[in-house]
Amino acid sequence: MARDMTRAGEPLGTAARRAALRLLDAVLRRGEPLESALGLATRALHGGPDRGLAHAIAAETLRRLPDLDALIDSATRNRLPDDAKARFVLRIALAQVLGLGTPPHAAISTVLPLVDGGPRKLVHGVFGTLMRGGVTLPEVPTLPSAVAGRWRAAWGEDVAAAARAIAAPPPIDLSLADPAWDGIDAPSLAPAHRRVPAGSAVGELPGYDEGAWWVQDIAASIPARLIGRGDGVALDLCAAPGGKTLQLAAAGWRVTAVDASESRAARLEENRARTRLPFDIAIADVLGWQPPAPAAAVLVDAPCSATGIFRRHPDVLYRAHDAMVAEMADVQARILDRAAQWVAPGGVLVYATCSLERAEGEDQATRFAAAHPGFTPLPATADELPAGIPATPEGWVRTLPGMLEDAGGCDGFFIARWRRALT
């Protein structure tokens, strides 16, 4: 494909909308993560602004997809197939006007070149009908029905908080290398933490070049908080992009970060270079890797469905399904059982997933405890946790969308901790 901003005769900005269409196709038809599809989908664009616009359009469309589809269906006599290009293009146009504040004429003129023949007339007609009707999106988005049903069964009324949480991109959390650092005047929800507004230019914030902090959701910081300070050997398994590794290194541990992906391990390298925190990196599959000796602390940051990070990555709502969750739970069980062998007597094992699925959290912890009587539950305590995030009666930590809502919320996580017997 030619690397031009706009094809001959097309309105300026059409190329970014074409890239957004590719992104949505990758997520909704092929099940790819939005971030993974970004490079290929935007390769025809010059510069960052158009790339950012394509990403913003696709993400806003995914945040509001059920409501956008409801509007489209209200203005069509015969329902458009889910995979029809006309539906995809209408979603993009409506998301721009109703979610991103794009003028209607700019939204429709830049998407019409994406369809040919009769569908172009259809798209123009449906869009015009909706605009003349003064349609709006509901204040609280509608979650995909499959996800809403699954989460309602697991969490009850917290599903309403999940719907509220996806309405807009969340604030950005920073974890500090030195808890005493005061270079950013922003709210703090826990020691060594700052929260800055959504959309902040991260690379321009004070302390970025000096490596004084790294981006990490407050919930994602809890697993390493439960390990605390130490000067022994710690393993961070499935570690990339490395926020928990950085926490452990900053807390004095001699850390080896293990990850199977070379590209993700490159993020570890970048974070190590910027923060200048010392730790080792092993590029390996933990199911085939073996540490040289047992460790005093092992953190299993297990691969999962990632449904807990839906506020930042709304594509997970359309990629995570029952079969994926079951497959991930099986992988987690095997990793957790293997990692248990590497905990030194008296050492600590922490298991964590950024998932809102019980199969990847509570069920996994219950299974592990039954299979490993040599590990004693080590309940989280209030002084280890951010205010507003309590431990469960079992001593686990389960963060849900309604927690910290007045302060900007947090990602969905599950964390459990055990101590290995001395003998």
Long-range contacts (C-beta under 8 A, 24 or more apart in sequence): 1-43, 1-44, 2-44, 3-43, 3-44, 3-46, 4-44, 4-46, 5-45, 5-46, 5-50, 7-113, 10-110, 10-113, 11-106, 11-109, 11-110, 11-113, 12-110, 13-50, 13-53, 13-106, 13-110, 14-110, 14-111, 14-113, 14-114, 15-44, 15-45, 15-50, 16-45, 16-50, 16-51, 16-53, 16-54, 16-57, 16-110, 17-54, 17-57, 17-92, 17-110, 17-111, 17-114, 18-44, 18-113, 18-114, 19-44, 19-45, 19-50, 19-51, 19-54, 20-53, 20-54, 20-55, 20-57, 20-58, 20-61, 20-92, 21-85, 21-88, 21-89, 21-92, 21-114, 23-54, 23-55, 23-58, 24-58, 24-61, 24-62, 24-88, 24-91, 24-92, 25-88, 27-58, 27-62, 27-315, 27-318, 27-319, 28-82, 28-83, 28-318, 29-83, 31-318, 31-319, 32-319, 33-313, 33-315, 33-316, 33-319, 34-58, 34-59, 34-62, 34-313, 34-314, 34-315, 35-313, 56-100, 57-92, 57-95, 57-96, 57-100, 59-169, 59-314, 59-315, 60-95, 60-96, 60-99, 60-100, 61-91, 61-92, 61-95, 61-99, 62-314, 62-315, 62-317, 62-318, 63-99, 63-141, 63-166, 63-167, 63-168, 63-314, 64-95, 64-98, 64-99, 64-137, 64-141, 65-91, 65-144, 65-318, 66-141, 66-142, 66-143, 66-144, 66-145, 67-137, 67-138, 67-141, 67-142, 68-94, 68-95, 68-98, 68-137, 70-142, 71-130, 71-135, 71-137, 72-126, 72-130, 74-130, 75-126, 75-129, 75-130, 75-133, 76-122, 76-126, 84-119, 85-114, 85-115, 85-119, 86-115, 86-119, 86-122, 86-123, 86-126, 89-114, 89-115, 89-119, 89-123, 90-123, 90-126, 90-127, 93-123, 93-127, 94-127, 94-130, 97-131, 98-135, 98-136, 98-137, 99-137, 104-131, 139-167, 140-164, 140-167, 141-166, 141-167, 143-317, 144-317, 144-318, 146-321, 147-307, 147-317, 147-320, 150-322, 150-357, 151-356, 154-356, 154-357, 154-358, 155-356, 155-400, 157-402, 158-400, 158-401, 158-402, 160-402, 161-400, 161-401, 161-402, 161-405, 162-310, 162-356, 162-401, 164-401, 164-405, 165-310, 165-311, 165-401, 165-405, 165-409, 166-310, 166-311, 166-314, 166-317, 168-198, 169-198, 169-199, 169-311, 169-312, 170-198, 170-311, 170-312, 170-408, 170-409, 171-195, 171-196, 171-197, 171-198, 171-408, 171-409, 172-196, 172-197, 172-198, 172-200, 172-202, 172-215, 173-215, 173-216, 173-217, 173-218, 173-221, 174-205, 174-213, 174-214, 174-215, 174-216, 175-213, 175-214, 175-215, 175-216, 175-221, 175-243, 175-246, 175-247, 176-212, 176-213, 177-211, 177-212, 177-213, 177-214, 177-246, 177-250, 177-275, 177-277, 178-212, 178-250, 181-207, 181-212, 181-213, 183-207, 183-212, 184-213, 187-407, 189-218, 189-386, 189-387, 189-388, 189-404, 189-407, 190-218, 190-221, 190-225, 190-385, 190-386, 190-387, 192-221, 192-250, 193-218, 193-221, 193-386, 195-407, 195-408, 208-274, 209-274, 211-274, 211-275, 211-276, 211-277, 214-242, 214-243, 214-246, 214-271, 214-274, 214-275, 215-243, 216-243, 216-244, 216-247, 217-309, 217-312, 217-410, 217-411, 218-386, 218-389, 218-404, 218-410, 218-411, 219-308, 219-354, 219-389, 219-399, 219-410, 219-411, 219-412, 219-413, 220-244, 220-354, 220-411, 220-413, 221-247, 222-352, 222-380, 222-385, 222-386, 222-389, 222-397, 222-399, 222-413, 222-415, 223-299, 223-301, 223-350, 223-352, 223-413, 223-415, 224-248, 224-251, 224-299, 224-350, 225-384, 225-385, 226-348, 226-350, 226-380, 226-384, 226-397, 226-415, 226-417, 227-251, 227-253, 227-297, 227-299, 227-348, 227-350, 228-384, 230-296, 230-297, 232-295, 232-296, 232-297, 233-293, 233-295, 233-296, 233-297, 234-295, 234-296, 234-297, 234-298, 234-299, 235-291, 235-295, 235-297, 235-298, 235-299, 235-339, 235-342, 236-299, 236-301, 237-286, 237-298, 237-299, 237-300, 237-301, 237-302, 237-335, 237-339, 238-286, 238-300, 238-301, 238-302, 238-303, 238-335, 239-268, 239-301, 240-264, 240-265, 240-267, 240-268, 241-267, 241-268, 241-271, 242-267, 242-268, 242-271, 242-272, 243-271, 244-299, 244-301, 245-271, 245-279, 246-271, 246-275, 246-277, 246-279, 248-279, 248-297, 248-299, 249-277, 249-278, 249-279, 250-275, 250-277, 253-297, 254-278, 254-279, 255-279, 255-280, 256-280, 256-281, 256-282, 256-291, 256-295, 257-281, 257-282, 258-282, 258-283, 258-284, 258-286, 258-289, 259-283, 259-284, 260-284, 260-285, 260-286, 286-335, 286-338, 286-339, 287-334, 287-335, 287-338, 291-342, 293-344, 294-342, 294-343, 294-344, 294-345, 294-347, 295-342, 295-343, 295-344, 295-347, 296-344, 296-346, 296-347, 296-348, 297-343, 297-347, 297-348, 297-349, 297-350, 298-339, 298-340, 298-342, 298-343, 298-347, 298-348, 298-349, 298-350, 299-350, 299-352, 300-332, 300-335, 300-336, 300-339, 300-349, 300-350, 300-351, 300-352, 301-352, 301-353, 302-331, 302-332, 302-335, 302-336, 302-351, 302-352, 302-353, 302-360, 303-328, 303-331, 303-332, 303-335, 304-328, 304-332, 304-353, 304-354, 304-355, 304-357, 304-360, 305-355, 305-357, 305-360, 306-354, 306-355, 307-354, 307-355, 307-356, 307-357, 307-412, 308-353, 308-354, 308-355, 308-356, 308-399, 308-411, 308-412, 308-413, 308-414, 309-354, 309-411, 309-412, 310-356, 310-412, 311-401, 311-409, 311-411, 312-411, 320-357, 325-355, 325-357, 325-359, 325-360, 326-359, 328-355, 328-360, 329-357, 329-359, 329-360, 329-363, 329-364, 332-360, 332-364, 333-364, 333-367, 333-368, 336-364, 336-368, 337-368, 337-371, 337-372, 340-368, 340-372, 340-375, 340-420, 343-375, 343-420, 344-420, 345-420, 345-421, 345-422, 345-423, 346-419, 346-420, 346-421, 346-422, 347-419, 347-420, 348-378, 348-417, 348-418, 348-419, 348-420, 349-375, 349-417, 349-418, 349-419, 349-420, 350-415, 350-416, 350-417, 351-415, 351-416, 351-417, 352-413, 352-414, 352-415, 352-416, 353-413, 353-414, 354-411, 354-412, 354-413, 355-412, 355-413, 355-414, 356-400, 356-401, 356-412, 360-414, 361-396, 361-398, 361-414, 361-416, 362-396, 362-398, 362-414, 364-414, 365-394, 365-396, 365-414, 365-416, 368-416, 368-418, 369-418, 372-418, 374-420, 374-421, 375-418, 375-419, 375-420, 375-421, 376-418, 376-419, 376-421, 377-416, 377-417, 377-418, 378-417, 378-418, 378-419, 379-417, 380-415, 380-417
